Amino acid sequence: MSTATLELAATSSEVLNVIAAFVGGMVIAGALVWAVQFGMRVRDRELPRPTPEEQTHLPDTGAVHEERELREPDEVPHAVGRERLLPHELHHAGSRRSEDQHRKRWLPGKSGAFGGGGLGHG
């Protein structure tokens, strides 16, 4: 092969690469335009946004604040004279308000996390 043929083959493959990249870019751009138009049509079919008068407002008494209370577990009733209880026979709540509402604190030297809380002597 002569150098002229090799140069012609090299330039033609470069031209094909440029054309393929251009066509691929046009396909991607067309897909993006279609996606934007589709999104606009979907948005036009949605219900209108609520006006400021339709928005929720704070109650007249002000903001609702968090209430803290200590809870204790409700014991699961035992099946009497049967093998087991079925789900519809259990009651609704998993806990109830504790009679003692004083928060328990860890005492020095007592375990409360990893280790024994002591001096580390074994």
All heavy atoms as an XYZ file, in Angstrom:
935
protein
N       0.838     -1.183      0.000
C       0.000      0.000      0.000
C       0.878      1.239      0.000
O       1.877      1.289      0.699
C      -0.875      0.040      1.245
C      -2.067     -0.794      1.201
S      -3.068     -0.307      2.582
C      -4.477     -1.189      2.231
N       0.409      2.205     -0.677
C       1.166      3.453     -0.722
C       0.767      4.348      0.445
O      -0.260      4.145      1.096
C       0.931      4.174     -2.055
O      -0.395      4.609     -2.103
N       1.575      5.324      0.718
C       1.269      6.247      1.821
C       0.022      7.052      1.542
O      -0.710      7.414      2.456
C       2.464      7.195      2.054
O       2.878      7.745      0.825
C       3.580      6.507      2.781
N      -0.277      7.311      0.311
C      -1.491      8.062     -0.016
C      -2.731      7.253      0.355
O      -3.711      7.782      0.882
C      -1.497      8.422     -1.500
N      -2.686      5.946      0.091
C      -3.812      5.077      0.444
C      -3.964      4.989      1.963
O      -5.085      5.033      2.484
C      -3.597      3.672     -0.143
O      -3.300      3.778     -1.519
C      -4.817      2.819      0.050
N      -2.838      4.883      2.673
C      -2.897      4.816      4.136
C      -3.423      6.125      4.720
O      -4.211      6.119      5.671
C      -1.513      4.492      4.702
C      -1.006      3.082      4.452
C       0.427      2.934      4.963
C      -1.908      2.081      5.129
N      -3.007      7.264      4.152
C      -3.506      8.548      4.640
C      -4.990      8.682      4.368
O      -5.744      9.197      5.195
C      -2.742      9.696      3.967
C      -1.345      9.875      4.490
C      -0.621     10.996      3.780
O      -1.270     11.767      3.043
O       0.593     11.097      3.967
N      -5.420      8.244      3.218
C      -6.842      8.311      2.877
C      -7.655      7.421      3.810
O      -8.730      7.807      4.289
C      -7.057      7.896      1.424
C      -8.496      7.978      0.915
C      -8.973      9.420      0.977
C      -8.593      7.432     -0.496
N      -7.167      6.232      4.113
C      -7.864      5.320      5.021
C      -7.908      5.903      6.437
O      -8.921      5.799      7.138
C      -7.188      3.961      5.036
N      -6.818      6.524      6.865
C      -6.779      7.106      8.210
C      -7.740      8.282      8.312
O      -8.465      8.423      9.293
C      -5.358      7.547      8.549
N      -7.771      9.151      7.310
C      -8.667     10.302      7.370
C     -10.120      9.880      7.255
O     -10.993     10.470      7.860
C      -8.325     11.324      6.268
O      -8.341     10.674      5.005
C      -6.986     11.966      6.521
N     -10.397      8.848      6.467
C     -11.792      8.408      6.342
C     -12.287      7.801      7.652
O     -13.448      7.998      8.029
C     -11.944      7.411      5.190
O     -11.234      6.222      5.475
N     -11.437      7.080      8.381
C     -11.882      6.538      9.672
C     -12.046      7.654     10.694
O     -12.936      7.606     11.539
C     -10.915      5.480     10.181
O      -9.681      6.073     10.540
N     -11.216      8.684     10.613
C     -11.387      9.828     11.510
C     -12.689     10.556     11.215
O     -13.399     10.974     12.125
C     -10.198     10.780     11.381
C      -8.921     10.255     11.994
C      -7.745     11.203     11.774
O      -7.958     12.306     11.244
O      -6.623     10.812     12.122
N     -12.993     10.722      9.938
C     -14.247     11.369      9.547
C     -15.425     10.539     10.033
O     -16.410     11.089     10.549
C     -14.289     11.580      8.013
C     -15.663     12.028      7.559
C     -13.243     12.592      7.596
N     -15.340      9.226      9.883
C     -16.433      8.365     10.369
C     -16.585      8.472     11.884
O     -17.707      8.480     12.400
C     -16.182      6.916      9.957
C     -16.339      6.605      8.463
C     -15.982      5.147      8.194
C     -17.750      6.899      8.013
N     -15.473      8.559     12.604
C     -15.548      8.721     14.055
C     -16.206     10.043     14.434
O     -17.019     10.107     15.357
C     -14.147      8.639     14.671
C     -13.598      7.229     14.671
O     -14.354      6.272     14.550
N     -12.287      7.109     14.791
N     -15.866     11.105     13.715
C     -16.470     12.416     13.998
C     -17.958     12.387     13.689
O     -18.778     12.892     14.465
C     -15.744     13.524     13.194
C     -16.496     14.827     13.259
C     -14.320     13.693     13.696
N     -18.324     11.783     12.568
C     -19.745     11.696     12.202
C     -20.507     10.858     13.226
O     -21.610     11.229     13.662
C     -19.900     11.126     10.779
C     -19.386     12.140      9.753
C     -21.348     10.759     10.491
C     -19.336     11.606      8.333
N     -19.930      9.742     13.658
C     -20.597      8.894     14.656
C     -20.758      9.641     15.984
O     -21.818      9.557     16.625
C     -19.800      7.608     14.861
N     -19.745     10.386     16.396
C     -19.852     11.157     17.635
C     -20.920     12.234     17.509
O     -21.694     12.481     18.449
C     -18.499     11.768     17.987
N     -20.991     12.885     16.339
C     -21.994     13.928     16.130
C     -23.403     13.340     16.164
O     -24.299     13.892     16.810
C     -21.734     14.636     14.794
C     -22.707     15.733     14.504
C     -22.620     16.947     15.169
C     -23.721     15.550     13.571
C     -23.527     17.957     14.914
C     -24.632     16.558     13.317
C     -24.539     17.764     13.976
N     -23.589     12.224     15.478
C     -24.909     11.572     15.462
C     -25.282     11.113     16.870
O     -26.425     11.276     17.319
C     -24.930     10.410     14.450
C     -26.199      9.572     14.606
C     -24.815     10.940     13.044
N     -24.336     10.544     17.609
C     -24.616     10.130     18.988
C     -24.998     11.305     19.860
O     -25.929     11.218     20.679
N     -24.317     12.423     19.702
C     -24.667     13.629     20.459
C     -26.050     14.138     20.121
O     -26.793     14.603     20.993
N     -26.412     14.068     18.836
C     -27.756     14.508     18.423
C     -28.836     13.595     19.013
O     -29.900     14.073     19.423
C     -27.860     14.532     16.892
C     -26.988     15.598     16.237
S     -27.407     17.263     16.750
C     -28.961     17.476     15.926
N     -28.567     12.303     19.070
C     -29.534     11.362     19.664
C     -29.719     11.673     21.143
O     -30.850     11.732     21.651
C     -29.077      9.900     19.449
C     -29.893      8.940     20.291
C     -29.163      9.534     17.981
N     -28.625     11.912     21.855
C     -28.717     12.226     23.286
C     -29.436     13.548     23.501
O     -30.295     13.668     24.382
C     -27.306     12.230     23.913
C     -26.745     10.810     23.960
C     -27.332     12.833     25.311
C     -25.305     10.732     24.402
N     -29.127     14.556     22.684
C     -29.798     15.853     22.812
C     -31.289     15.715     22.533
O     -32.124     16.305     23.231
C     -29.159     16.861     21.863
N     -31.646     14.922     21.516
C     -33.063     14.695     21.217
C     -33.780     13.997     22.363
O     -34.923     14.339     22.699
N     -33.107     13.027     22.978
C     -33.715     12.330     24.117
C     -33.921     13.287     25.289
O     -34.945     13.219     25.981
C     -32.837     11.154     24.541
N     -32.982     14.178     25.521
C     -33.133     15.147     26.616
C     -34.276     16.123     26.341
O     -35.056     16.449     27.241
C     -31.820     15.906     26.837
C     -30.688     15.090     27.457
C     -29.406     15.899     27.466
C     -31.053     14.654     28.855
N     -34.402     16.588     25.100
C     -35.510     17.482     24.746
C     -36.836     16.771     24.939
O     -37.792     17.322     25.503
C     -35.339     17.998     23.296
C     -36.606     18.685     22.813
C     -34.155     18.943     23.216
N     -36.914     15.511     24.494
C     -38.158     14.744     24.674
C     -38.485     14.572     26.153
O     -39.635     14.695     26.556
C     -38.017     13.371     24.006
C     -39.217     12.504     24.247
C     -40.387     12.514     23.566
C     -39.363     11.537     25.294
N     -41.251     11.601     24.107
C     -40.653     10.989     25.182
C     -38.532     11.089     26.302
C     -41.120     10.023     26.035
C     -39.011     10.117     27.163
C     -40.285      9.584     27.035
N     -37.475     14.278     26.994
C     -37.718     14.068     28.425
C     -38.224     15.345     29.082
O     -39.126     15.305     29.930
C     -36.432     13.587     29.101
N     -37.686     16.504     28.690
C     -38.153     17.768     29.268
C     -39.589     18.041     28.853
O     -40.440     18.424     29.670
C     -37.214     18.920     28.854
C     -37.826     20.266     29.190
C     -35.863     18.767     29.544
N     -39.919     17.822     27.585
C     -41.292     18.037     27.131
C     -42.259     17.079     27.812
O     -43.363     17.464     28.212
C     -41.385     17.876     25.618
C     -40.757     19.009     24.852
C     -40.818     18.789     23.353
O     -41.033     17.673     22.875
N     -40.604     19.862     22.600
N     -41.850     15.834     27.981
C     -42.694     14.852     28.677
C     -42.934     15.287     30.126
O     -44.061     15.230     30.627
C     -42.036     13.470     28.621
C     -42.811     12.401     29.328
C     -43.965     11.887     28.767
C     -42.399     11.918     30.563
C     -44.693     10.907     29.421
C     -43.117     10.953     31.222
C     -44.270     10.437     30.648
N     -41.882     15.747     30.802
C     -42.031     16.213     32.180
C     -42.950     17.417     32.285
O     -43.726     17.545     33.242
N     -42.888     18.308     31.305
C     -43.773     19.479     31.326
C     -45.225     19.063     31.137
O     -46.123     19.615     31.788
C     -43.338     20.465     30.243
C     -42.010     21.136     30.551
S     -41.331     22.077     29.187
C     -42.514     23.383     29.024
N     -45.477     18.076     30.269
C     -46.853     17.597     30.075
C     -47.388     16.934     31.341
O     -48.548     17.131     31.716
C     -46.918     16.621     28.912
C     -47.009     17.326     27.566
C     -47.141     16.335     26.449
N     -45.753     15.974     26.110
C     -45.387     14.855     25.527
N     -46.264     13.958     25.205
N     -44.125     14.614     25.258
N     -46.554     16.148     32.009
C     -46.976     15.496     33.250
C     -47.267     16.549     34.314
O     -48.269     16.471     35.038
C     -45.884     14.506     33.738
C     -46.140     14.052     35.160
C     -45.810     13.315     32.811
N     -46.427     17.566     34.410
C     -46.616     18.621     35.414
C     -47.892     19.407     35.149
O     -48.577     19.829     36.075
C     -45.411     19.540     35.408
C     -45.402     20.507     36.534
C     -44.105     21.258     36.566
N     -44.103     22.209     37.658
C     -43.160     23.081     37.858
N     -42.130     23.140     37.061
N     -43.231     23.912     38.866
N     -48.244     19.605     33.869
C     -49.472     20.331     33.537
C     -50.713     19.553     33.944
O     -51.757     20.149     34.232
C     -49.520     20.637     32.037
C     -48.525     21.711     31.631
O     -48.059     22.462     32.522
O     -48.197     21.787     30.417
N     -50.631     18.224     33.988
C     -51.784     17.402     34.378
C     -51.964     17.294     35.884
O     -53.003     16.838     36.342
C     -51.654     16.005     33.781
C     -52.015     15.958     32.315
C     -52.003     14.546     31.801
N     -50.702     14.376     31.141
C     -50.017     13.260     31.081
N     -50.479     12.179     31.630
N     -48.859     13.203     30.468
N     -50.952     17.696     36.670
C     -51.049     17.595     38.131
C     -52.005     18.643     38.684
O     -52.308     19.640     38.029
C     -49.673     17.788     38.757
C     -48.710     16.660     38.487
C     -47.325     16.937     39.051
O     -47.067     18.075     39.494
O     -46.497     16.006     39.041
N     -52.444     18.410     39.923
C     -53.294     19.384     40.603
C     -52.494     20.650     40.872
O     -51.280     20.595     41.079
C     -53.802     18.807     41.922
C     -54.767     17.635     41.807
C     -55.067     17.071     43.176
C     -56.039     18.061     41.119
N     -53.152     21.802     40.902
C     -52.412     23.039     41.188
C     -51.899     23.054     42.619
O     -52.451     22.397     43.511
C     -53.449     24.143     40.948
C     -54.761     23.472     41.112
C     -54.570     22.048     40.685
N     -50.827     23.799     42.839
C     -50.257     23.909     44.180
C     -51.210     24.694     45.069
O     -51.918     25.588     44.598
C     -48.905     24.598     44.117
C     -47.912     23.757     43.372
C     -46.518     24.269     43.558
N     -45.576     23.336     42.973
C     -44.611     23.681     42.153
N     -44.431     24.944     41.856
N     -43.821     22.773     41.647
N     -51.234     24.400     46.373
C     -52.147     25.126     47.265
C     -51.729     26.598     47.409
O     -50.544     26.927     47.392
C     -52.031     24.388     48.601
C     -50.767     23.619     48.518
C     -50.491     23.373     47.074
N     -52.725     27.444     47.562
C     -52.461     28.870     47.772
C     -52.019     29.080     49.219
O     -52.208     28.199     50.069
C     -53.725     29.697     47.501
O     -54.730     29.295     48.429
C     -54.226     29.486     46.079
N     -51.450     30.223     49.556
C     -51.045     30.472     50.949
C     -52.208     30.354     51.941
O     -52.014     29.960     53.086
C     -50.485     31.885     50.905
C     -50.016     32.070     49.506
C     -50.968     31.277     48.662
N     -53.413     30.667     51.506
C     -54.565     30.552     52.411
C     -54.917     29.088     52.682
O     -55.474     28.757     53.719
C     -55.793     31.264     51.832
C     -55.653     32.763     51.734
C     -54.857     33.194     50.504
O     -54.880     32.467     49.487
O     -54.179     34.224     50.595
N     -54.582     28.205     51.738
C     -54.886     26.781     51.898
C     -53.811     26.037     52.673
O     -53.999     24.879     53.021
C     -55.040     26.128     50.519
C     -56.201     26.651     49.717
C     -56.206     26.128     48.294
O     -55.140     25.761     47.774
O     -57.307     26.084     47.702
N     -52.687     26.675     52.940
C     -51.610     26.033     53.687
C     -52.029     25.840     55.140
O     -52.891     26.552     55.657
C     -50.338     26.897     53.640
C     -49.782     27.075     52.260
C     -49.070     25.835     51.769
O     -48.681     24.968     52.536
N     -48.916     25.743     50.461
N     -51.395     24.885     55.802
C     -51.684     24.664     57.211
C     -51.085     25.793     58.050
O     -50.075     26.403     57.674
C     -51.099     23.328     57.684
O     -49.707     23.319     57.427
C     -51.736     22.166     56.949
N     -51.722     26.090     59.179
C     -51.272     27.157     60.065
C     -51.095     26.609     61.471
O     -51.662     25.577     61.827
C     -52.299     28.303     60.093
C     -52.505     28.939     58.750
N     -51.594     29.779     58.186
C     -53.517     28.831     57.855
C     -52.029     30.193     57.013
N     -53.200     29.609     56.789
N     -50.318     27.318     62.288
C     -50.161     26.938     63.694
C     -51.487     27.093     64.410
O     -52.263     28.003     64.103
C     -49.125     27.837     64.373
C     -47.662     27.501     64.130
C     -46.782     28.547     64.799
C     -47.323     26.143     64.670
N     -51.763     26.277     65.405
C     -52.982     26.463     66.194
C     -52.918     27.782     66.969
O     -51.843     28.356     67.167
C     -53.007     25.269     67.148
C     -51.791     24.471     66.881
C     -51.022     25.101     65.803
N     -54.062     28.253     67.406
C     -54.114     29.509     68.164
C     -53.319     29.420     69.458
O     -52.807     30.428     69.951
C     -55.575     29.881     68.487
C     -56.355     30.197     67.213
O     -55.702     30.602     66.220
O     -57.586     30.035     67.215
N     -53.186     28.216     70.005
C     -52.466     28.053     71.270
C     -50.956     28.035     71.068
O     -50.209     27.965     72.033
C     -52.893     26.743     71.951
O     -52.656     25.659     71.056
C     -54.362     26.793     72.327
N     -50.497     28.047     69.820
C     -49.065     28.042     69.552
C     -48.593     26.669     69.129
O     -49.382     25.750     68.881
N     -47.283     26.540     69.047
C     -46.695     25.285     68.592
C     -46.931     24.174     69.616
O     -46.980     24.417     70.821
C     -45.201     25.466     68.363
N     -47.074     22.970     69.134
C     -47.248     21.811     70.000
C     -45.859     21.355     70.426
O     -44.954     21.219     69.614
C     -47.972     20.682     69.240
C     -48.129     19.467     70.114
C     -49.315     21.177     68.757
N     -45.691     21.138     71.731
C     -44.381     20.769     72.245
C     -44.321     19.286     72.576
O     -45.336     18.640     72.808
C     -44.048     21.601     73.492
C     -43.929     23.060     73.184
N     -42.842     23.597     72.549
C     -44.782     24.092     73.397
C     -43.017     24.896     72.403
N     -44.189     25.216     72.898
N     -43.112     18.791     72.625
C     -42.867     17.383     72.915
C     -43.168     17.102     74.381
O     -42.867     17.895     75.261
C     -41.400     17.086     72.606
C     -40.955     15.713     72.958
C     -39.475     15.537     72.655
O     -39.049     15.893     71.555
O     -38.764     15.061     73.539
N     -43.751     15.949     74.632
C     -44.016     15.531     76.007
C     -43.165     14.303     76.285
O     -43.160     13.355     75.514
C     -45.492     15.181     76.170
C     -45.845     14.771     77.569
C     -47.328     14.472     77.709
O     -48.147     15.192     77.119
O     -47.639     13.494     78.406
N     -42.409     14.343     77.380
C     -41.563     13.208     77.736
C     -42.202     12.442     78.881
O     -42.676     13.047     79.840
C     -40.183     13.681     78.174
C     -39.359     14.150     77.032
C     -37.975     14.447     77.504
N     -37.120     14.557     76.345
C     -35.875     14.178     76.299
N     -35.311     13.670     77.361
N     -35.184     14.309     75.211
N     -42.189     11.148     78.758
C     -42.655     10.311     79.841
C     -41.921      8.976     79.773
O     -41.471      8.557     78.713
C     -44.164     10.099     79.770
C     -44.633      9.318     78.573
C     -46.136      9.132     78.556
O     -46.834      9.764     79.363
O     -46.611      8.353     77.735
N     -41.782      8.357     80.892
C     -41.152      7.039     80.944
C     -42.212      5.985     80.690
O     -43.322      6.056     81.212
C     -40.499      6.818     82.312
C     -39.311      7.738     82.623
C     -38.802      7.476     84.018
C     -38.210      7.540     81.609
N     -41.868      5.023     79.856
C     -42.779      3.953     79.507
C     -42.213      2.638     80.024
O     -41.010      2.488     80.188
C     -42.942      3.857     77.986
C     -43.269      5.146     77.282
C     -44.690      5.535     77.372
N     -45.549      4.589     76.710
C     -46.874      4.632     76.795
N     -47.470      5.547     77.504
N     -47.608      3.744     76.199
N     -43.071      1.707     80.314
C     -42.624      0.369     80.703
C     -43.375     -0.643     79.852
O     -44.491     -0.392     79.402
C     -42.838      0.125     82.194
C     -44.266      0.190     82.658
C     -44.375      0.045     84.168
O     -43.413      0.333     84.883
O     -45.454     -0.371     84.613
N     -42.760     -1.789     79.619
C     -43.379     -2.756     78.707
C     -44.632     -3.374     79.307
O     -44.749     -3.565     80.510
C     -42.287     -3.805     78.501
C     -41.405     -3.671     79.688
C     -41.471     -2.232     80.115
N     -45.564     -3.636     78.432
C     -46.766     -4.369     78.796
C     -46.473     -5.844     78.597
O     -45.955     -6.240     77.548
C     -47.912     -3.956     77.878
C     -49.131     -3.529     78.630
O     -49.163     -3.730     79.854
O     -50.054     -3.009     77.996
N     -46.750     -6.650     79.597
C     -46.475     -8.075     79.482
C     -47.435     -8.719     78.483
O     -48.609     -8.375     78.403
C     -46.623     -8.758     80.847
C     -45.593     -8.309     81.860
C     -44.174     -8.645     81.455
O     -43.963     -9.717     80.849
O     -43.283     -7.824     81.712
N     -46.926     -9.653     77.723
C     -47.751    -10.398     76.783
C     -48.535    -11.431     77.580
O     -47.961    -12.166     78.387
C     -46.868    -11.089     75.717
C     -47.715    -11.937     74.783
C     -46.071    -10.064     74.950
N     -49.840    -11.480     77.383
C     -50.625    -12.461     78.133
C     -50.248    -13.889     77.736
O     -49.855    -14.147     76.596
C     -52.067    -12.148     77.741
C     -51.984    -11.378     76.482
C     -50.659    -10.682     76.478
N     -50.340    -14.779     78.693
C     -50.019    -16.185     78.449
C     -51.274    -16.927     77.998
O     -52.379    -16.615     78.414
C     -49.482    -16.843     79.726
C     -48.162    -16.281     80.146
N     -46.994    -16.597     79.518
C     -47.836    -15.401     81.129
C     -45.997    -15.951     80.094
N     -46.490    -15.221     81.086
N     -51.090    -17.898     77.160
C     -52.205    -18.724     76.714
C     -52.580    -19.665     77.853
O     -51.739    -20.361     78.408
C     -51.817    -19.518     75.477
N     -53.836    -19.685     78.197
C     -54.313    -20.540     79.280
C     -55.053    -21.719     78.660
O     -56.052    -21.549     77.980
C     -55.257    -19.749     80.221
C     -55.770    -20.646     81.333
C     -54.550    -18.536     80.772
N     -54.512    -22.921     78.901
C     -55.173    -24.131     78.429
C     -55.043    -24.365     76.930
O     -55.719    -25.210     76.388
N     -54.189    -23.571     76.259
C     -54.010    -23.750     74.820
C     -52.530    -23.734     74.489
O     -51.690    -23.434     75.328
C     -54.712    -22.630     74.051
C     -56.212    -22.702     74.220
C     -56.998    -21.783     73.348
N     -56.203    -20.867     72.519
C     -56.716    -19.825     71.932
N     -57.974    -19.530     72.125
N     -55.983    -19.046     71.177
N     -52.235    -24.028     73.260
C     -50.838    -24.089     72.847
C     -50.221    -22.695     72.693
O     -49.116    -22.436     73.125
C     -50.753    -24.843     71.521
C     -49.398    -25.413     71.236
C     -49.441    -26.314     70.033
O     -50.279    -27.239     70.009
O     -48.642    -26.079     69.133
N     -50.945    -21.768     72.058
C     -50.408    -20.427     71.851
C     -51.543    -19.443     71.618
O     -52.672    -19.821     71.315
C     -49.468    -20.406     70.650
C     -50.164    -20.745     69.360
C     -49.202    -20.830     68.201
N     -49.933    -21.245     67.019
C     -49.858    -20.635     65.860
N     -49.081    -19.594     65.711
N     -50.546    -21.074     64.839
N     -51.187    -18.140     71.723
C     -52.144    -17.085     71.406
C     -52.033    -16.720     69.936
O     -50.946    -16.730     69.353
C     -51.854    -15.833     72.239
C     -52.165    -15.927     73.727
C     -51.714    -14.659     74.429
C     -53.646    -16.134     73.943
N     -53.135    -16.362     69.351
C     -53.143    -15.917     67.962
C     -53.022    -14.391     67.929
O     -53.334    -13.710     68.912
C     -54.429    -16.377     67.284
C     -54.601    -17.901     67.241
C     -55.938    -18.271     66.639
C     -53.471    -18.533     66.460
N     -52.559    -13.805     66.834
C     -52.336    -12.361     66.785
C     -53.565    -11.527     67.121
O     -53.455    -10.489     67.772
C     -51.895    -12.120     65.341
C     -51.311    -13.405     64.899
C     -52.079    -14.458     65.622
N     -54.746    -11.959     66.728
C     -55.939    -11.159     67.022
C     -56.329    -11.217     68.508
O     -57.161    -10.444     68.956
C     -57.118    -11.601     66.138
C     -57.656    -12.954     66.480
N     -57.094    -14.116     65.980
C     -58.692    -13.330     67.269
C     -57.766    -15.151     66.436
N     -58.740    -14.718     67.228
N     -55.715    -12.111     69.271
C     -56.015    -12.210     70.697
C     -55.098    -11.333     71.553
O     -55.302    -11.214     72.749
C     -55.891    -13.664     71.153
C     -56.900    -14.574     70.466
C     -56.648    -16.043     70.753
O     -55.484    -16.448     70.858
O     -57.643    -16.766     70.868
N     -54.075    -10.742     70.947
C     -53.177     -9.851     71.674
C     -53.761     -8.455     71.700
O     -54.502     -8.046     70.813
C     -51.799     -9.827     71.002
C     -51.072    -11.172     70.964
C     -49.815    -11.047     70.142
C     -50.753    -11.635     72.359
N     -53.393     -7.678     72.717
C     -53.920     -6.322     72.793
C     -53.061     -5.361     71.991
O     -51.974     -5.690     71.545
C     -54.074     -5.867     74.245
C     -52.831     -5.995     75.059
N     -52.459     -7.182     75.638
C     -51.863     -5.097     75.350
C     -51.322     -6.999     76.279
N     -50.933     -5.752     76.115
N     -53.512     -4.125     71.841
C     -52.947     -3.168     70.900
C     -51.602     -2.590     71.320
O     -50.657     -2.597     70.550
C     -53.965     -2.048     70.675
C     -53.515     -0.999     69.733
N     -53.328     -1.239     68.400
C     -53.195      0.282     69.933
C     -52.918     -0.138     67.824
N     -52.835      0.804     68.713
N     -51.498     -2.063     72.515
C     -50.310     -1.302     72.905
C     -49.170     -2.209     73.341
O     -49.374     -3.257     73.939
C     -50.661     -0.336     74.029
N     -47.928     -1.788     73.065
C     -46.761     -2.548     73.473
C     -46.148     -2.014     74.745
O     -45.254     -2.614     75.318
N     -46.598     -0.843     75.203
C     -46.068     -0.277     76.431
C     -47.137      0.592     77.069
O     -48.140      0.932     76.462
C     -44.804      0.542     76.138
O     -45.129      1.657     75.341
N     -46.873      0.966     78.316
C     -47.824      1.823     79.041
C     -47.043      2.828     79.870
O     -45.841      2.676     80.081
C     -48.743      0.977     79.922
C     -48.033      0.216     81.014
C     -49.030     -0.576     81.875
N     -48.361     -1.214     82.977
C     -47.788     -2.401     82.932
N     -47.836     -3.103     81.833
N     -47.189     -2.908     83.984
N     -47.714      3.839     80.338
C     -47.060      4.881     81.129
C     -46.606      4.300     82.459
O     -47.345      3.592     83.127
C     -48.038      6.023     81.367
C     -47.418      7.243     81.992
C     -48.442      8.370     82.051
N     -47.803      9.619     82.370
C     -47.474     10.014     83.595
N     -47.722      9.217     84.617
N     -46.903     11.170     83.808
N     -45.367      4.601     82.832
C     -44.818      4.087     84.080
C     -45.346      4.915     85.251
O     -45.555      6.114     85.141
C     -43.290      4.159     84.035
O     -42.749      3.770     85.264
N     -45.554      4.257     86.382
C     -45.984      4.972     87.592
C     -44.872      5.884     88.094
O     -45.116      6.993     88.540
C     -46.380      3.963     88.684
C     -47.582      3.106     88.327
C     -48.850      3.930     88.204
O     -49.030      4.902     88.973
O     -49.658      3.600     87.315
N     -43.639      5.399     88.036
C     -42.491      6.173     88.497
C     -41.927      6.961     87.318
O     -41.346      6.396     86.401
C     -41.433      5.222     89.069
C     -40.212      5.962     89.595
O     -40.324      7.176     89.869
O     -39.148      5.329     89.726
N     -42.092      8.286     87.339
C     -41.633      9.116     86.237
C     -40.256      9.730     86.503
O     -39.817     10.598     85.766
C     -42.652     10.232     85.960
C     -43.922      9.746     85.310
C     -43.685      9.166     83.923
O     -43.038      9.773     83.090
N     -44.194      7.955     83.697
N     -39.559      9.286     87.559
C     -38.212      9.777     87.827
C     -37.218      9.010     86.964
O     -37.210      7.773     86.957
C     -37.853      9.626     89.311
C     -38.645     10.540     90.173
N     -39.861     10.171     90.712
C     -38.410     11.814     90.565
C     -40.339     11.171     91.416
N     -39.481     12.190     91.349
N     -36.388      9.744     86.260
C     -35.419      9.132     85.355
C     -34.329      8.448     86.155
O     -33.757      9.035     87.067
C     -34.829     10.224     84.471
C     -34.022      9.692     83.355
C     -33.686     10.804     82.388
N     -32.542     10.393     81.598
C     -31.663     11.193     81.073
N     -31.790     12.491     81.268
N     -30.671     10.738     80.373
N     -34.037      7.216     85.772
C     -33.005      6.473     86.477
C     -31.634      6.973     86.028
O     -31.388      7.193     84.854
C     -33.139      4.987     86.190
C     -34.411      4.404     86.773
C     -34.582      2.968     86.361
C     -35.799      2.349     86.953
N     -37.043      3.021     86.648
N     -30.727      7.169     86.993
C     -29.369      7.632     86.706
C     -28.392      6.524     87.054
O     -28.627      5.718     87.953
C     -29.027      8.870     87.534
C     -29.941     10.041     87.292
C     -29.597     10.665     85.986
N     -30.461     11.823     85.758
C     -30.351     12.586     84.730
N     -29.442     12.353     83.838
N     -31.170     13.590     84.561
N     -27.266      6.511     86.378
C     -26.250      5.528     86.682
C     -25.517      5.956     87.937
O     -25.207      7.126     88.121
C     -25.252      5.403     85.534
C     -25.879      4.869     84.284
C     -26.063      5.536     83.127
C     -26.426      3.574     84.073
N     -26.686      4.747     82.209
C     -26.914      3.528     82.772
C     -26.550      2.431     84.865
C     -27.509      2.402     82.218
C     -27.143      1.314     84.313
C     -27.615      1.304     83.024
N     -25.248      5.009     88.779
C     -24.496      5.282     89.996
C     -23.009      5.081     89.734
O     -22.626      4.219     88.941
C     -24.966      4.351     91.116
C     -26.443      4.495     91.500
C     -26.824      3.429     92.508
C     -26.720      5.883     92.051
N     -22.144      5.854     90.406
C     -20.709      5.668     90.197
C     -20.292      4.245     90.573
O     -20.758      3.681     91.563
C     -20.076      6.681     91.149
C     -21.148      7.672     91.444
C     -22.443      6.949     91.315
N     -19.425      3.661     89.752
C     -18.941      2.313     90.023
C     -19.862      1.218     89.529
O     -19.574      0.044     89.707
N     -20.981      1.568     88.944
C     -21.923      0.566     88.431
C     -21.788      0.482     86.922
O     -21.423      1.441     86.256
C     -23.372      0.940     88.793
C     -23.621      1.026     90.275
C     -23.523     -0.339     90.882
C     -23.813     -0.229     92.371
N     -23.634     -1.464     93.062
N     -22.130     -0.653     86.368
C     -22.039     -0.842     84.937
C     -23.118     -0.046     84.240
O     -24.251      0.055     84.688
C     -22.189     -2.329     84.610
O     -22.178     -2.508     83.226
N     -22.777      0.520     83.103
C     -23.759      1.244     82.346
C     -23.398      1.256     80.884
O     -24.141      1.699     80.044
N     -22.238      0.789     80.589
C     -21.784      0.740     79.205
C     -20.792     -0.405     79.092
O     -20.851     -1.360     79.854
C     -21.139      2.076     78.824
N     -19.838     -0.289     78.223
C     -18.849     -1.337     78.075
C     -18.010     -1.418     79.338
O     -17.656     -0.421     79.931
C     -17.946     -1.048     76.865
C     -18.676     -1.167     75.570
C     -19.029     -0.041     74.857
C     -19.022     -2.408     75.074
C     -19.694     -0.149     73.666
C     -19.686     -2.522     73.865
C     -20.033     -1.389     73.174
N     -17.687     -2.606     79.734
C     -16.883     -2.793     80.940
C     -17.726     -2.753     82.179
O     -18.939     -2.586     82.152
N     -17.071     -2.864     83.297
C     -17.787     -2.912     84.570
C     -17.920     -1.561     85.246
O     -18.570     -1.442     86.267
N     -17.342     -0.518     84.671
C     -17.440      0.789     85.291
C     -16.493      0.973     86.453
O     -16.492      2.006     87.099
N     -15.723     -0.045     86.723
C     -14.796      0.035     87.847
C     -13.437      0.596     87.441
O     -13.295      1.313     86.459
N     -12.421      0.250     88.223
C     -11.095      0.783     88.019
C     -10.306      0.010     86.976
O      -9.195      0.400     86.646
C     -10.327      0.787     89.342
C     -10.984      1.623     90.436
C     -10.231      1.410     91.745
C     -11.010      3.067     90.052
N     -10.813     -1.056     86.472
C     -10.130     -1.821     85.451
C      -9.282     -2.948     86.004
O      -8.538     -3.568     85.274
N      -9.369     -3.223     87.300
C      -8.625     -4.331     87.875
C      -9.421     -5.609     87.653
O     -10.629     -5.636     87.790
C      -8.411     -4.123     89.386
C      -7.603     -2.881     89.661
N      -6.276     -2.838     89.384
C      -7.952     -1.685     90.155
C      -5.823     -1.650     89.736
N      -6.838     -0.921     90.200
N      -8.738     -6.656     87.330
C      -9.471     -7.860     86.992
C      -9.369     -8.897     87.982
O      -9.928     -9.874     88.063
